Amino acid sequence: MQNHDLKKLRDKLNGSIPHDEDEMELQEQWNQMHAELEALKAEDERNYVECRG
């Protein structure tokens, strides 16, 4: 994969380039995974603050 391919994928993920029809499911999976990881991150940050006490 070349650098311009990675930039195109990044732009598709952030919404500045529209997806092809067959890529919409991948975007939905990415959105779900990203939301789950953000929730875990928030929980980790809360635990850190509580344990630092």
ZIDA-V338439 format. One record per pair of residues at least 6 apart in sequence whose C-alpha atoms are under 6 Angstrom apart, sorted by sequence separation. I is the first residue (numbers start at 1). GAP is how many residues later the second one is. If there is no record, write none. Layout:
# ZIDA-V338439
I&GAP / I&GAP
This chain:
# ZIDA-V338439
11&6
